[in-house]
């Protein structure tokens, strides 16, 4: 029998579980600590330690938004979300800006699943959790930037897979890269 997965919001109380996942994954690809989509982002001038500190500060100040997937008190995956102002950087941004007509209310930033838990629908649970947390904050258009499974190694599909997004009601809007899609879904507020 598979362990039960629960969703918890990233918050000061869940920071240790999130940090445990990141610490066991070398801070995620390139030590970004999922800061890559923020305005300061990551780059040659940042280090994994700086990114960790920035992310922790955002969490402590209630400026970080993510759904954590918890299994047996350990975080095994997560899905980041935020407004375009919070997450202004996206992959294939130049192509996106050439074709954008309106900004969404929310963006799905990063979706990460720990090694050993991939292929078990953890990313789907994380994305579904993010959508529930967004609904708790209001309604609006949610936009994601996934790629088809197999277009990159699983550990580098930081925006999730197209099939996962489509299973959760996202529809394809337009391509902005060789494999990257803009997908959208309207989320209604929780009543």
Residue pairs with C-beta under 8 A, 6 or more apart in sequence:
2 120
3 71
3 72
4 71
5 69
5 70
5 71
5 76
5 122
5 125
6 69
6 70
6 71
7 67
7 68
7 69
7 70
7 125
7 126
7 128
7 129
7 132
8 14
8 17
8 67
8 68
8 70
9 65
9 66
9 67
9 68
9 133
10 18
10 59
10 64
10 65
10 66
10 67
10 68
10 78
11 59
11 62
12 59
12 60
14 68
14 70
14 75
15 56
15 59
15 60
17 68
17 70
17 73
17 74
17 75
18 59
18 66
18 68
18 75
18 78
19 52
19 56
20 74
20 75
21 74
21 75
21 76
21 77
21 78
21 112
21 114
22 28
22 33
22 34
22 52
24 114
25 112
25 114
25 115
26 48
27 33
27 48
27 51
27 52
28 34
28 110
28 112
28 158
29 155
29 156
29 158
30 42
31 42
31 47
31 48
31 51
32 42
32 48
32 51
33 48
33 51
33 52
33 54
33 55
34 55
34 66
34 78
34 80
34 109
34 110
34 112
35 41
35 42
35 46
35 51
35 54
35 55
36 42
36 89
36 110
36 158
37 80
37 82
37 87
37 88
37 89
37 90
37 107
37 109
37 110
38 54
38 58
38 86
38 87
38 88
38 89
39 88
39 89
40 46
40 54
41 89
42 51
55 64
58 64
63 86
64 80
65 80
65 81
65 82
65 86
65 130
65 133
66 78
66 79
66 80
66 81
66 130
67 78
67 79
67 81
67 126
67 127
67 128
67 129
67 130
67 132
67 133
68 75
68 77
68 78
68 126
68 129
69 75
69 76
69 77
69 78
69 113
69 122
69 125
69 126
69 129
70 76
71 117
75 114
76 113
76 114
76 117
76 122
77 111
77 112
77 113
77 114
77 117
77 122
77 123
77 125
77 126
78 110
78 111
78 112
78 126
79 108
79 110
79 111
79 112
79 123
79 126
79 127
79 129
79 130
79 160
80 87
80 108
80 109
80 110
80 111
80 130
81 87
81 106
81 107
81 108
81 109
81 130
81 133
81 134
81 142
82 106
82 107
82 109
83 105
83 106
83 107
84 103
84 104
84 107
86 107
87 107
87 109
90 96
90 107
90 109
90 145
91 145
91 158
91 159
91 177
91 180
92 145
92 176
92 177
92 180
95 176
95 177
96 145
96 176
96 182
99 174
99 176
99 182
102 141
104 140
104 141
104 142
104 143
104 184
105 138
105 139
105 140
105 141
105 142
106 134
106 140
106 141
106 142
106 143
106 187
107 142
107 143
107 144
108 127
108 130
108 142
108 143
108 144
108 145
108 159
108 160
109 159
110 158
110 159
111 123
111 126
111 127
111 157
111 158
111 159
111 160
112 158
113 122
113 123
113 126
113 154
114 122
115 155
118 154
118 155
119 154
123 160
123 161
123 164
124 164
124 167
124 168
127 144
127 160
127 164
127 165
127 168
128 168
131 142
131 168
131 185
131 187
132 190
134 140
134 142
134 187
135 187
135 188
135 189
135 190
136 189
136 190
138 189
139 186
139 187
139 188
139 189
140 186
140 187
141 184
141 185
141 186
141 187
142 170
142 184
142 185
142 186
142 187
143 173
143 182
143 183
143 184
144 159
144 160
144 165
144 170
144 182
144 183
144 184
144 185
145 159
145 176
145 180
145 181
145 182
145 183
146 157
146 159
146 160
146 161
146 162
146 164
146 165
146 170
146 180
146 181
146 183
147 157
147 159
147 161
147 162
147 177
147 179
147 180
147 181
148 161
148 162
148 163
148 179
149 157
149 161
149 162
149 163
151 157
151 178
151 179
152 179
159 180
162 172
162 181
162 183
165 183
165 185
166 172
166 183
168 185
169 185
170 183
170 184
170 185
171 183
171 184
171 185
172 181
172 182
172 183
173 181
173 182
173 183
173 184
174 181
174 182
175 181
175 182
176 182
